[in-house]
Amino acid sequence: MLYENQEVEFRAKVVKAPEERLSSTHHVVRPEFVSRGRVLLITKESGARYGDAVLVRGKLERPGVFEDFNYEAFLAKDGIYAI
């Protein structure tokens, strides 16, 4: 995966309503520099809402494959290829 485990900074648009979790918020964003594909952002705090433009800073990772669950395939069905 391009940029895997490297510090990145890019602009993106929130393309799905954020999901509040117990200790984090999940945002699905589409980076401006790609025509297809999405990134799942997991944040502790955020005021971002559906449709907002955001600046993303951090490391991109490929979703994991666990003993009995393929998280990468689970997210890929929704066009999400990085977290």
N, CA, C and O atoms as a GROMACS GRO file, in nm:
protein
  332
    1MET      N    1   0.084  -0.117   0.000
    1MET     CA    2   0.000   0.000   0.000
    1MET      C    3   0.089   0.124   0.000
    1MET      O    4   0.186   0.132   0.076
    2LEU      N    5   0.056   0.217  -0.083
    2LEU     CA    6   0.128   0.344  -0.092
    2LEU      C    7   0.117   0.418   0.041
    2LEU      O    8   0.008   0.429   0.097
    3TYR      N    9   0.227   0.467   0.092
    3TYR     CA   10   0.234   0.546   0.216
    3TYR      C   11   0.216   0.463   0.344
    3TYR      O   12   0.206   0.521   0.452
    4GLU      N   13   0.213   0.332   0.336
    4GLU     CA   14   0.193   0.252   0.455
    4GLU      C   15   0.302   0.278   0.557
    4GLU      O   16   0.421   0.276   0.524
    5ASN      N   17   0.262   0.303   0.682
    5ASN     CA   18   0.349   0.329   0.796
    5ASN      C   19   0.438   0.451   0.779
    5ASN      O   20   0.544   0.461   0.842
    6GLN      N   21   0.398   0.545   0.694
    6GLN     CA   22   0.470   0.671   0.678
    6GLN      C   23   0.381   0.784   0.729
    6GLN      O   24   0.259   0.777   0.719
    7GLU      N   25   0.443   0.888   0.784
    7GLU     CA   26   0.368   1.006   0.825
    7GLU      C   27   0.311   1.070   0.699
    7GLU      O   28   0.383   1.092   0.602
    8VAL      N   29   0.182   1.100   0.701
    8VAL     CA   30   0.116   1.163   0.587
    8VAL      C   31   0.035   1.283   0.634
    8VAL      O   32   0.001   1.297   0.751
    9GLU      N   33   0.007   1.370   0.538
    9GLU     CA   34  -0.083   1.482   0.562
    9GLU      C   35  -0.159   1.503   0.432
    9GLU      O   36  -0.099   1.519   0.326
   10PHE      N   37  -0.291   1.504   0.440
   10PHE     CA   38  -0.372   1.526   0.321
   10PHE      C   39  -0.509   1.580   0.359
   10PHE      O   40  -0.554   1.566   0.472
   11ARG      N   41  -0.572   1.643   0.262
   11ARG     CA   42  -0.708   1.692   0.279
   11ARG      C   43  -0.805   1.583   0.232
   11ARG      O   44  -0.778   1.509   0.138
   12ALA      N   45  -0.918   1.576   0.302
   12ALA     CA   46  -1.017   1.474   0.271
   12ALA      C   47  -1.155   1.526   0.304
   12ALA      O   48  -1.170   1.627   0.373
   13LYS      N   49  -1.256   1.455   0.255
   13LYS     CA   50  -1.394   1.490   0.284
   13LYS      C   51  -1.459   1.375   0.361
   13LYS      O   52  -1.444   1.259   0.324
   14VAL      N   53  -1.531   1.408   0.467
   14VAL     CA   54  -1.604   1.308   0.545
   14VAL      C   55  -1.724   1.263   0.460
   14VAL      O   56  -1.811   1.343   0.428
   15VAL      N   57  -1.726   1.133   0.424
   15VAL     CA   58  -1.827   1.083   0.331
   15VAL      C   59  -1.931   0.991   0.396
   15VAL      O   60  -2.017   0.936   0.327
   16LYS      N   61  -1.924   0.977   0.527
   16LYS     CA   62  -2.020   0.896   0.601
   16LYS      C   63  -2.035   0.958   0.739
   16LYS      O   64  -1.938   1.010   0.795
   17ALA      N   65  -2.154   0.954   0.793
   17ALA     CA   66  -2.175   1.009   0.927
   17ALA      C   67  -2.082   0.941   1.027
   17ALA      O   68  -2.074   0.818   1.029
   18PRO      N   69  -2.012   1.018   1.110
   18PRO     CA   70  -1.921   0.959   1.208
   18PRO      C   71  -1.995   0.865   1.304
   18PRO      O   72  -2.112   0.888   1.338
   19GLU      N   73  -1.925   0.760   1.346
   19GLU     CA   74  -1.981   0.664   1.442
   19GLU      C   75  -1.911   0.680   1.576
   19GLU      O   76  -1.790   0.659   1.586
   20GLU      N   77  -1.987   0.718   1.677
   20GLU     CA   78  -1.932   0.733   1.812
   20GLU      C   79  -1.916   0.594   1.873
   20GLU      O   80  -2.010   0.515   1.874
   21ARG      N   81  -1.797   0.566   1.924
   21ARG     CA   82  -1.770   0.440   1.994
   21ARG      C   83  -1.743   0.472   2.140
   21ARG      O   84  -1.748   0.589   2.179
   22LEU      N   85  -1.716   0.372   2.220
   22LEU     CA   86  -1.695   0.392   2.362
   22LEU      C   87  -1.579   0.488   2.390
   22LEU      O   88  -1.593   0.580   2.471
   23SER      N   89  -1.466   0.468   2.322
   23SER     CA   90  -1.349   0.552   2.349
   23SER      C   91  -1.294   0.619   2.224
   23SER      O   92  -1.183   0.673   2.227
   24SER      N   93  -1.370   0.616   2.113
   24SER     CA   94  -1.320   0.676   1.990
   24SER      C   95  -1.436   0.710   1.897
   24SER      O   96  -1.551   0.672   1.922
   25THR      N   97  -1.404   0.782   1.791
   25THR     CA   98  -1.501   0.812   1.686
   25THR      C   99  -1.443   0.763   1.555
   25THR      O  100  -1.326   0.786   1.526
   26HIS      N  101  -1.524   0.695   1.475
   26HIS     CA  102  -1.482   0.645   1.344
   26HIS      C  103  -1.538   0.736   1.235
   26HIS      O  104  -1.658   0.763   1.231
   27HIS      N  105  -1.448   0.783   1.148
   27HIS     CA  106  -1.486   0.867   1.035
   27HIS      C  107  -1.440   0.799   0.906
   27HIS      O  108  -1.326   0.753   0.898
   28VAL      N  109  -1.526   0.792   0.806
   28VAL     CA  110  -1.486   0.744   0.674
   28VAL      C  111  -1.466   0.868   0.588
   28VAL      O  112  -1.556   0.950   0.572
   29VAL      N  113  -1.345   0.880   0.532
   29VAL     CA  114  -1.311   0.998   0.451
   29VAL      C  115  -1.261   0.955   0.314
   29VAL      O  116  -1.209   0.844   0.297
   30ARG      N  117  -1.277   1.045   0.216
   30ARG     CA  118  -1.221   1.023   0.083
   30ARG      C  119  -1.113   1.128   0.062
   30ARG      O  120  -1.143   1.247   0.056
   31PRO      N  121  -0.986   1.086   0.051
   31PRO     CA  122  -0.877   1.181   0.028
   31PRO      C  123  -0.896   1.253  -0.106
   31PRO      O  124  -0.946   1.194  -0.202
   32GLU      N  125  -0.856   1.379  -0.111
   32GLU     CA  126  -0.867   1.457  -0.234
   32GLU      C  127  -0.780   1.403  -0.346
   32GLU      O  128  -0.811   1.423  -0.464
   33PHE      N  129  -0.670   1.335  -0.312
   33PHE     CA  130  -0.574   1.293  -0.414
   33PHE      C  131  -0.608   1.159  -0.480
   33PHE      O  132  -0.530   1.111  -0.563
   34VAL      N  133  -0.722   1.098  -0.446
   34VAL     CA  134  -0.761   0.972  -0.511
   34VAL      C  135  -0.899   0.986  -0.574
   34VAL      O  136  -0.982   1.064  -0.526
   35SER      N  137  -0.922   0.911  -0.680
   35SER     CA  138  -1.054   0.915  -0.743
   35SER      C  139  -1.147   0.811  -0.682
   35SER      O  140  -1.269   0.826  -0.686
   36ARG      N  141  -1.089   0.704  -0.626
   36ARG     CA  142  -1.166   0.599  -0.560
   36ARG      C  143  -1.094   0.561  -0.431
   36ARG      O  144  -0.975   0.587  -0.416
   37GLY      N  145  -1.167   0.501  -0.342
   37GLY     CA  146  -1.108   0.452  -0.219
   37GLY      C  147  -1.130   0.548  -0.104
   37GLY      O  148  -1.142   0.670  -0.121
   38ARG      N  149  -1.135   0.490   0.012
   38ARG     CA  150  -1.161   0.565   0.134
   38ARG      C  151  -1.064   0.524   0.243
   38ARG      O  152  -0.994   0.423   0.232
   39VAL      N  153  -1.061   0.605   0.348
   39VAL     CA  154  -0.977   0.579   0.463
   39VAL      C  155  -1.066   0.585   0.587
   39VAL      O  156  -1.151   0.674   0.598
   40LEU      N  157  -1.048   0.491   0.678
   40LEU     CA  158  -1.118   0.493   0.807
   40LEU      C  159  -1.029   0.563   0.907
   40LEU      O  160  -0.920   0.515   0.938
   41LEU      N  161  -1.076   0.677   0.959
   41LEU     CA  162  -1.002   0.749   1.062
   41LEU      C  163  -1.060   0.713   1.197
   41LEU      O  164  -1.182   0.714   1.216
   42ILE      N  165  -0.973   0.681   1.291
   42ILE     CA  166  -1.016   0.652   1.426
   42ILE      C  167  -0.954   0.758   1.515
   42ILE      O  168  -0.832   0.764   1.529
   43THR      N  169  -1.039   0.842   1.576
   43THR     CA  170  -0.992   0.955   1.655
   43THR      C  171  -1.050   0.949   1.796
   43THR      O  172  -1.154   0.887   1.820
   44LYS      N  173  -0.982   1.015   1.888
   44LYS     CA  174  -1.033   1.025   2.025
   44LYS      C  175  -1.135   1.138   2.036
   44LYS      O  176  -1.235   1.126   2.106
   45GLU      N  177  -1.108   1.248   1.967
   45GLU     CA  178  -1.197   1.363   1.969
   45GLU      C  179  -1.212   1.417   1.828
   45GLU      O  180  -1.118   1.416   1.749
   46SER      N  181  -1.331   1.463   1.799
   46SER     CA  182  -1.352   1.526   1.669
   46SER      C  183  -1.486   1.593   1.664
   46SER      O  184  -1.584   1.543   1.720
   47GLY      N  185  -1.491   1.707   1.598
   47GLY     CA  186  -1.617   1.775   1.576
   47GLY      C  187  -1.659   1.761   1.432
   47GLY      O  188  -1.757   1.823   1.390
   48ALA      N  189  -1.587   1.680   1.354
   48ALA     CA  190  -1.614   1.666   1.211
   48ALA      C  191  -1.748   1.596   1.190
   48ALA      O  192  -1.786   1.505   1.264
   49ARG      N  193  -1.819   1.642   1.086
   49ARG     CA  194  -1.948   1.584   1.052
   49ARG      C  195  -1.950   1.547   0.904
   49ARG      O  196  -1.860   1.584   0.828
   50TYR      N  197  -2.052   1.476   0.864
   50TYR     CA  198  -2.069   1.436   0.724
   50TYR      C  199  -2.060   1.560   0.635
   50TYR      O  200  -2.124   1.662   0.661
   51GLY      N  201  -1.978   1.548   0.529
   51GLY     CA  202  -1.964   1.657   0.433
   51GLY      C  203  -1.852   1.755   0.464
   51GLY      O  204  -1.814   1.834   0.378
   52ASP      N  205  -1.798   1.750   0.585
   52ASP     CA  206  -1.689   1.841   0.622
   52ASP      C  207  -1.560   1.809   0.548
   52ASP      O  208  -1.531   1.693   0.520
   53ALA      N  209  -1.484   1.913   0.517
   53ALA     CA  210  -1.348   1.896   0.466
   53ALA      C  211  -1.256   1.895   0.588
   53ALA      O  212  -1.269   1.980   0.677
   54VAL      N  213  -1.164   1.800   0.593
   54VAL     CA  214  -1.074   1.786   0.708
   54VAL      C  215  -0.930   1.774   0.661
   54VAL      O  216  -0.903   1.732   0.548
   55LEU      N  217  -0.838   1.811   0.748
   55LEU     CA  218  -0.696   1.790   0.723
   55LEU      C  219  -0.654   1.670   0.808
   55LEU      O  220  -0.671   1.671   0.930
   56VAL      N  221  -0.600   1.568   0.744
   56VAL     CA  222  -0.562   1.444   0.811
   56VAL      C  223  -0.410   1.441   0.826
   56VAL      O  224  -0.337   1.465   0.731
   57ARG      N  225  -0.364   1.410   0.948
   57ARG     CA  226  -0.221   1.391   0.975
   57ARG      C  227  -0.205   1.264   1.055
   57ARG      O  228  -0.278   1.240   1.151
   58GLY      N  229  -0.108   1.180   1.016
   58GLY     CA  230  -0.083   1.057   1.090
   58GLY      C  231  -0.021   0.952   1.001
   58GLY      O  232   0.031   0.983   0.894
   59LYS      N  233  -0.028   0.826   1.047
   59LYS     CA  234   0.025   0.714   0.970
   59LYS      C  235  -0.090   0.631   0.916
   59LYS      O  236  -0.186   0.603   0.988
   60LEU      N  237  -0.080   0.592   0.789
   60LEU     CA  238  -0.178   0.502   0.730
   60LEU      C  239  -0.132   0.358   0.750
   60LEU      O  240  -0.014   0.327   0.738
   61GLU      N  241  -0.227   0.272   0.780
   61GLU     CA  242  -0.198   0.131   0.798
   61GLU      C  243  -0.297   0.048   0.719
   61GLU      O  244  -0.410   0.092   0.694
   62ARG      N  245  -0.255  -0.069   0.678
   62ARG     CA  246  -0.346  -0.164   0.613
   62ARG      C  247  -0.426  -0.233   0.724
   62ARG      O  248  -0.370  -0.270   0.827
   63PRO      N  249  -0.558  -0.250   0.704
   63PRO     CA  250  -0.637  -0.321   0.805
   63PRO      C  251  -0.583  -0.463   0.827
   63PRO      O  252  -0.534  -0.526   0.734
   64GLY      N  253  -0.593  -0.510   0.948
   64GLY     CA  254  -0.536  -0.639   0.982
   64GLY      C  255  -0.622  -0.758   0.943
   64GLY      O  256  -0.742  -0.744   0.915
   65VAL      N  257  -0.559  -0.873   0.941
   65VAL     CA  258  -0.627  -1.001   0.923
   65VAL      C  259  -0.602  -1.078   1.052
   65VAL      O  260  -0.487  -1.107   1.086
   66PHE      N  261  -0.710  -1.110   1.121
   66PHE     CA  262  -0.698  -1.178   1.249
   66PHE      C  263  -0.726  -1.327   1.231
   66PHE      O  264  -0.765  -1.371   1.123
   67GLU      N  265  -0.705  -1.403   1.335
   67GLU     CA  266  -0.717  -1.548   1.329
   67GLU      C  267  -0.846  -1.595   1.262
   67GLU      O  268  -0.844  -1.683   1.176
   68ASP      N  269  -0.958  -1.536   1.301
   68ASP     CA  270  -1.086  -1.582   1.246
   68ASP      C  271  -1.166  -1.469   1.180
   68ASP      O  272  -1.286  -1.485   1.156
   69PHE      N  273  -1.101  -1.356   1.150
   69PHE     CA  274  -1.172  -1.244   1.090
   69PHE      C  275  -1.079  -1.164   0.998
   69PHE      O  276  -0.972  -1.120   1.040
   70ASN      N  277  -1.122  -1.146   0.874
   70ASN     CA  278  -1.043  -1.069   0.778
   70ASN      C  279  -1.096  -0.926   0.774
   70ASN      O  280  -1.185  -0.894   0.695
   71TYR      N  281  -1.041  -0.841   0.861
   71TYR     CA  282  -1.084  -0.701   0.872
   71TYR      C  283  -1.057  -0.626   0.742
   71TYR      O  284  -1.135  -0.539   0.703
   72GLU      N  285  -0.949  -0.661   0.674
   72GLU     CA  286  -0.915  -0.597   0.547
   72GLU      C  287  -1.026  -0.621   0.444
   72GLU      O  288  -1.069  -0.526   0.377
   73ALA      N  289  -1.073  -0.744   0.430
   73ALA     CA  290  -1.180  -0.776   0.336
   73ALA      C  291  -1.313  -0.713   0.379
   73ALA      O  292  -1.391  -0.668   0.296
   74PHE      N  293  -1.337  -0.711   0.509
   74PHE     CA  294  -1.459  -0.652   0.564
   74PHE      C  295  -1.469  -0.504   0.526
   74PHE      O  296  -1.575  -0.458   0.484
   75LEU      N  297  -1.359  -0.429   0.540
   75LEU     CA  298  -1.360  -0.287   0.505
   75LEU      C  299  -1.356  -0.265   0.354
   75LEU      O  300  -1.414  -0.169   0.304
   76ALA      N  301  -1.287  -0.352   0.283
   76ALA     CA  302  -1.274  -0.336   0.137
   76ALA      C  303  -1.408  -0.341   0.066
   76ALA      O  304  -1.425  -0.278  -0.039
   77LYS      N  305  -1.504  -0.414   0.121
   77LYS     CA  306  -1.637  -0.420   0.058
   77LYS      C  307  -1.704  -0.283   0.054
   77LYS      O  308  -1.793  -0.258  -0.026
   78ASP      N  309  -1.658  -0.192   0.143
   78ASP     CA  310  -1.710  -0.055   0.146
   78ASP      C  311  -1.612   0.044   0.084
   78ASP      O  312  -1.628   0.165   0.098
   79GLY      N  313  -1.509  -0.008   0.015
   79GLY     CA  314  -1.413   0.080  -0.050
   79GLY      C  315  -1.310   0.140   0.042
   79GLY      O  316  -1.244   0.238   0.006
   80ILE      N  317  -1.295   0.084   0.164
   80ILE     CA  318  -1.198   0.134   0.262
   80ILE      C  319  -1.074   0.046   0.256
   80ILE      O  320  -1.081  -0.075   0.275
   81TYR      N  321  -0.959   0.110   0.228
   81TYR     CA  322  -0.836   0.034   0.209
   81TYR      C  323  -0.724   0.072   0.306
   81TYR      O  324  -0.615   0.014   0.300
   82ALA      N  325  -0.750   0.167   0.396
   82ALA     CA  326  -0.648   0.206   0.494
   82ALA      C  327  -0.716   0.257   0.618
   82ALA      O  328  -0.830   0.304   0.613
   83ILE      N  329  -0.645   0.247   0.730
   83ILE     CA  330  -0.693   0.305   0.856
   83ILE      C  331  -0.583   0.391   0.914
   83ILE      O  332  -0.601   0.450   1.021
   0.00000   0.00000   0.00000
